[in-house]
Amino acid sequence: QVQLVESGGGLVQAGGSLRLSCAASGRTFSNYRMGWFRQAPGKDREFVAGINWSGGSTYYADSVKGRFTISRDNAKNTVYLQMNSLKPEDTAVYYCAADITYSGSYIRPTTYDYWGQGTQVTVSS
């Protein structure tokens, strides 16, 4: 079993920055691939960013490329999402997810085995 707890969400003005954290417990964190997703009201959950077990490979949705950075600290069992140049359309609940079975593409929610409870990010114009 894996527990994931997100933090760092909040209200920010357009152009501002936030850093989300996701603390993991329960298994060997360095064995997982990790992803960040978001879900706005009335929309499907969408892929934001993914990272492999070592942090050496990262993947981004086109909508956040160049603005967001995913990283991980395996010593702290934590994955981060640094969000810069935020836009109102980034407003959503952000979720981290863990893939322990390496069963599919980073971008598909069904790839992931465990999810956090989510943290709200609101960007005002």
N, C-alpha and C positions, 0 to 999 in steps of 0.2 A: 504494500500500500504506500502511496505517495501523497503527502499533503503539500499544497501550494497556497501561499498567502501573499496576495498583492498589496502594495502600499504605494503612496506617492501621488495619487490622483488629487484633483482639486479644480478650482476655477482660476483661469488665467486669461489675460487679454491676448488678442491676436498678435502674433509676432513674438510672444513669450515662449518660455521653456518650462518643461517639467521633466523629472526623472522618475520613472516607475521602477519599483523593485519587486521581485518575486522570490520569496524565501521558500526553499524546498526542504522537506524532511521525509524520512521513512525508508529511503533506499540510497544506494550510492549515486549521488547526484551526477558525478562525472560520467556515468554510463548513459545518461539520457540525452536525446536531442530536445531542444526547447523551442517554443514558439510563443509569439504574442499575437493575439487576435483582438478585434474590436467589434462591437455591435451597437449600432445607433437605433433609436426607436423606429420600429416598422421595417427594419432592414435585416438581412441575413448577417450572420457572423462572418467577418471577413479577415483574411490573413493580413498581418501587418509586417512581421519579421520572424525569421527563424535563425537558429544557430546550432552548429554541430557540437559534439561532446567536448571538444577541446577549445572551442571558440575560434578555430582557424578558418571556418567557413561560415559566412553569413548570407542571408537572403532577405530581400525586401520587396514589398509591394511597390509598384510604380508610383503610387500616390504619395509615398513617404520617402522614396529614395532621395538621398541628399539632405534630408531634414532629420530623420530618425537614425539612431544607432543602437543596435542590440549588442550586448556584451555579457559575459558571465565571469564569475569568480568561483571556481570549484572549491576553493578552500573555505569559502563562506556559504556554499550551497545556495547561491543567489544568482539570478539573471536580472539584467537591467534593460530598460528601454529609455534612452535619452531622446527626448523630443524637443526639437528646436523649431523656430519659425512656425509656430502653431497657427492653424487656420480654424475658423468656425466649423468647417466640415470635418475636422478631426474630433469633434465632440462625439463621445460614445462611452460605453462601458468597455474597459480594456481588461482582457483576460490573459493570463499566462497558462501554458499547457505543456505537459511533459509527454514525450514519446519514448517509451521504454522498449518497444518491440520493433522499431525501425520498419514499420509495415507499409509506408507509403510516402507520398509527396509532402513536403513541408507545408504546402499551401492548403491542404485539405483538413478541415476540422476532424474528420473521421480518422485521420492518422494518429491522433493523440489519445493517450490512455487516461490521463488525469488532467483536471482543470482546477484553477483557482476560483474564488467566489466573485472576482471582478472588482475593479475600482473605477469610479466615475471620473472622467475627464471632460470638463466643460470649457470651451474656448469662446469668449465673448468678442463681438466685433466692435 
